[in-house]
Amino acid sequence: MPPSLSVVILAAGKGTRMYSDLPKVLHPLAGRALLDHVLTTARGLKPKRLCVVYGYGGDTVPNSIAGEDITWVPQAEQLGTGHALQQALPHLNATGQTLVLYGDVPLTREDTLVRLLDLAGSDKMALLTAEFPDPAGYGRIVRSADGRVERIVEQKDATDAERQIREINTGILVAPSAKLVSWLGQLKNDNAQGEYYLTDTIAMAVSEGVPVKTSHPHAAWEVLGVNSKLQLAELERIYQRNYAEQLANRGVMILDPARFDVRGELDCGRDVVIDVNCVFEGKVALANNVSIGAHCVLKNVTVAEGTKIQPFSHIEDAQIGGNCRIGPFSRIRPGTTLATDSHIGNFVEIKNSQIGAGSKVNHLSYVGDATVGSKVNIGAGTITCNYDGANKYRTVIEDEVFIGSATQLVAPVTVGKGATIGAGSTITRDAPAGELTISRVKQFTITGWTRPAKKK
């Protein structure tokens, strides 16, 4: 990339058709703000200067986006794209190129921009254009008889003949910084919108003999912007389809790419199978031969080789060992580690706990703030009572313990190695290793008892 490249991202618009108090560029696509996607692409170009022009929402935008490399430029009044770029002029390199991007156009590929920069070189202007079957709403590229770009005309200012042109202006352009500074100083707002159009600089370039080149993106979706919630949803599906195709091309079996969502990063090994309607948030890593059942949500999770996650399971901020079986309807909460060959079954919740190798919690149980050893069997309906209303306490269950169903373990408490806890017990003191511990009310029957009846 040019050593003196400046990138300016225009992100000041309100987004009236979003019908939202949130600035348009902060609406999420694949779990990240629209603007964040554009910034990631821009950073890949390694610019010398990275400026974002913001306006609607005040400091909400800069306060929501991280990056010490960003120069934030306020635009108090939104008077057009040319006016927006004028605000960034003091921050541009005096030499080199300036690339203009848009905070609501999130899917432009880095290699598309590299081609545009190469086309512009050091002394030309280059425009990213596209041909749409229905170009309504876009500025049109007006060319001379020999095919050279002459100017751009906006939809509202176009004649009927010009509106028939299908080649549209995407707004993304590259120009020599020194020339751009000069052209921006000459802009006027005598048009139907009463705005300062950045597109007017194209005619200025032509009049000065600066060559104006054009390049097309690989796909039309690269230049689609977001002006409504419906358009945002359409771009979401495009993004997810592209992500699914990338994974499928690396050998991941995604049963239906149309029902698949990554809101972060998903790294997959060989022979991974992902069923429908799964959501992956944050950073998720699935090792070889992992299977994810339908309707699962995984957030910031690593899953080791051979593990099977059954449908409707929710796993967050956890580490899952190899050859585990989870679900269906399991919830694994933050701070949990499952060792190899452990089983977490239906309607089981695990929180901030370590489950040892070969241990099983198969039915309707809650294990929170616990350290569970290896080869432990925890019966249905077991609860670790870890919270007294003010503080959390820990339960320790050593290796090879068998805990009967409907048991309450009132922390802090330790169950020794090889111990057995009788079903229906409430354990409030440490249970010794290798022994049977039972805590039950003695069963008795009241003969002749009559159930209460409603009074007439």
C-alpha positions, 0 to 999 in steps of 0.5 A: 500500500502507498506509504502516505495513504489517508482513509476517510470514512464518512459516518455522520448520517442519521439514518432516518429510515432506520427509525432508531435513536441509535446512529445508523453506523452503530447498528449491528451486522453479524454482531459488530457495528457497521462502522466496525466492519469498514474500519477492519477493512480499512486497517487492512490497507495499513493507512498512514491516517485513518479518519472517521467523520461523525455527526448524528448522535454526538459522541455516541459513535466515537465512544462506542468504537475502539481504536487509538489509530482513529482520528475522529472528526465531527460534522456539526451539520450534515450538508452533504458528502463533500461537506463531510470530507471538507471537515477531514481536510486538516487531517489528510496527508499533504501528499499521497492518496486519499481513499473515501469509504462509508460507514454504512457500506460494510461488505466491501472486500479489501482486495477490491480496494487494493485494485482501486488504489493500484488503478489510481496510482499516484496521479489519477482519480479512481472510482468504484462503480457498479452496474445495477439492473435497477439503478434508482436512487444512485448517482449515474456515471456519465461517459463521453462517446469514447467511454471516458468518465465525464461526470456523475449526476445524482438521481434528483438532478438527472435528466430522463435520459441520464436516469436510464444509465445503469452504471452507478456511483458507489461513492467509494473513490481514490484521489491524489490528496493535494488535488482533492483538497483543491477540488473540495474548496471549489464545491457549490451547493446549487443543486436539488438537494442544496448540498455539497456533493463530493461527486462534483469533484469528478467533473473538476478532475476531468476539466483539469486533465486528471485521468478518471479510472473506474473499477467494478467490485467482484460482486454487487453486494460489496457496495450495498449500503444500509438505509433501513432495517430491511436492508440491514437484514438483507446484508446480514444474510449475505454476510452469513451466506458468504461465511458459510461458503468459506467454511464449507470450502474448507470442509465444514458440513453446514446442513443449511447455509441459509440458517447459520449465523456467526457473530464473531469468529468461528474456527473449525477443524476437519469433519465438523458438522453444524445443524440448522439455526446455530449461532456462534458469538465471540470467538468459537473454536471447534476441533476435528469431528465436532458435531453441533446439533440444531438450535445451539448457541455458543459464545466464546467457547473452545470444543475439543475433538470428537465432542457432540453437542445435542440440540437446544444447548447454550454454552458461554465462556467455557472450555469443552474437552474431547469426546464429551456429550452435551444436551439436549437442552443443556446450559453451560455458563461462564467459567466452566471446564468439562474434561474428556468424556464428561456428559452433561444431559438434558435440562442441566445447568453448569456454572463456574465449575470444573467437571472431571474426566468421565463424570456425568450430570445427565438429568435436571440438575444444577451444578454451580461453583463446584469442583467435580472429580473424575468418574462422578455420577450426579443423579437427577434433580441434584443441586449445589446450593452455592448462594446464601443470598449474599455470598457464593460458596464452593462445593467439592466432589472428589473422584468416583462419587455417586450422588443419588437423585434429588440431593441438595449439597449446601456449600461449602461442603466436600464429598470425599472420594468414592462416597455415596450420597443417598437419594433425597439427602440434604448434605450440610456437612462434609461426607467422608470418603468411601462411605454412604451418607444419607440425610432424610426425614423418617417416613411415616403414615398418618392413618385416617387423614382427610384431605381438606375440601373447599367450603360450600 
